[in-house]
Amino acid sequence: MAWPVFSTKTQEPRTITVTSTQLRGETPTREDLLSPVETAIGHTQNYLFNDQNEDGHWVGELVCDVTLVSDVLIYMHWKGEVDFQRQAKVVKHIL
């Protein structure tokens, strides 16, 4: 059975294959997993190499989750040096 999957870069649908073992909920064998894993690794390598600039670096959006931001807030309070303007920005970001 095949399912459509969307690429994050092109948003064009691709197809992945689901084996009968997966549909029945059985534990897959090493052979069942090896080919899809190798394919996924190859797709990932191709994506990264195609996105890499000529001098070897990548450019992308830097994203942080609220865990890191909340750690900054906790650290300020632990250290006893609370910057209330920064704290307000942190709280706004978390909420």
N, C-alpha and C positions, 0 to 999 in steps of 0.2 A: 504494500500500500504506500502511496506517495503523498506527502504533505507539502504545501507551499511554505517557503521560508523567505523572509525579506532580508536582503543585504543592507547593512547600515549605511554603506557608502552610496549605493546606486538606487536603493529602494525598488529594485526590480525583483520580482518573485523568482525563486529557485525552487527546486524540488528535492526533498530528502526522502529516502526510502526507509520504511519501518518493516522490520522482519516479522515473520509469523511468531517467532519466539518472543519478541517484544510485545506483540499484541496479546499473547496468551499469558503474559506476566511471568514467564519462566526466567530463571537466571541465565543470562547469556554466557556463551562459552568465550574463551579467549579469541577464537577465530571470528566469532560474531562481532566482537568489539574492535579488533585490530584494524580492519579495513576502514570503518568509519572514523576511528581515531587518527589514522594516518592521513585520511582525506581532510579532516578538520585541521590537522597540523599544517598540511600543505596549503589550505585556503588561508590560514592565519599568516603563514610566512609570506604568501603572495600579497596579501593585503598590506602587511607591514612594509614589504619591499617596494610596493607601488606607491605607498604614501610617504616614503622616505625621500628627503631632499637629496640633491646630488652630492652635497658635502657630508652626508651621513646623518643628519639630524632630522627629527620630526617636529612638526608644529601642531599643537592641539590645544583644546580648551582644558584648563586646569580646574578640576572640580574637587571640592572637599565636602564631606558630609557633615552633619550636625555633631557627630561624635568629636571630631577634631576641634570644632568651634567651641563646643561645651567644655572641652578640656582646657582651652585657653581661659575661659571664665573661672573654672575651678582653680586653676593655677594662680590667677590673680588674687583670688580670695585666700588661698593657702599661703601665698607669699606675703599677704597683708598690704598689697599695693594695688588697690582696685582703681582702675581708670573708669569712672562712671560713664563717660561718653562712649568709650569702647564697649563697656558692658551693655549699654543701651543698644548699640549696633549688633552685638552678639545675640542678645535676646531677640531682637527683631529678626535676625537671620534664622534663628532656631524656630521661631513661631511662624 
